[in-house]
Amino acid sequence: MDAFSAKAAAFFAAALAMSIGSVGPSLGQGLVGMKACENLGKYPQSSSDIQRTMVFGMAIIESSAVYNLLIAGALLFLSTYL
């Protein structure tokens, strides 16, 4: 396997990691936002509690997407040394 093939495989793996790894967090954030909007409509008096919980949940969900970005970045960065 030559260096070009190894770099191509690293680029493909980075693209695959970002594309597959971003599906779960995006679906999770959509569901959290949907349920938060439903509950804000039902219980407007507790909007600050719902909003605080939603933002905390979104931050936790987004962390997995950031980990995917770090892995893809590491693959791209390390492919320069092949």
WOBELQUI-V43025 format. One record per residue. N is the residue number from 1. RES is the residue in one small letter. OMEGA is omega as a letter, one per 40 degrees, with the letter a starting at -180 (none if undefined). Layout:
# WOBELQUI-V43025
N|RES|OMEGA / N|RES|OMEGA
This chain:
# WOBELQUI-V43025
1|m|a / 2|d|a / 3|a|i / 4|f|i / 5|s|i / 6|a|i / 7|k|i / 8|a|i / 9|a|i / 10|a|i / 11|f|i / 12|f|i / 13|a|i / 14|a|i / 15|a|i / 16|l|i / 17|a|i / 18|m|a / 19|s|a / 20|i|a / 21|g|i / 22|s|a / 23|v|a / 24|g|i / 25|p|a / 26|s|i / 27|l|i / 28|g|i / 29|q|i / 30|g|i / 31|l|i / 32|v|i / 33|g|i / 34|m|a / 35|k|i / 36|a|i / 37|c|i / 38|e|a / 39|n|i / 40|l|i / 41|g|a / 42|k|a / 43|y|a / 44|p|a / 45|q|i / 46|s|a / 47|s|a / 48|s|i / 49|d|a / 50|i|a / 51|q|i / 52|r|i / 53|t|i / 54|m|a / 55|v|i / 56|f|i / 57|g|i / 58|m|i / 59|a|i / 60|i|a / 61|i|a / 62|e|a / 63|s|i / 64|s|i / 65|a|i / 66|v|i / 67|y|i / 68|n|i / 69|l|i / 70|l|i / 71|i|i / 72|a|i / 73|g|i / 74|a|i / 75|l|i / 76|l|a / 77|f|a / 78|l|i / 79|s|i / 80|t|a / 81|y|i / 82|l|none
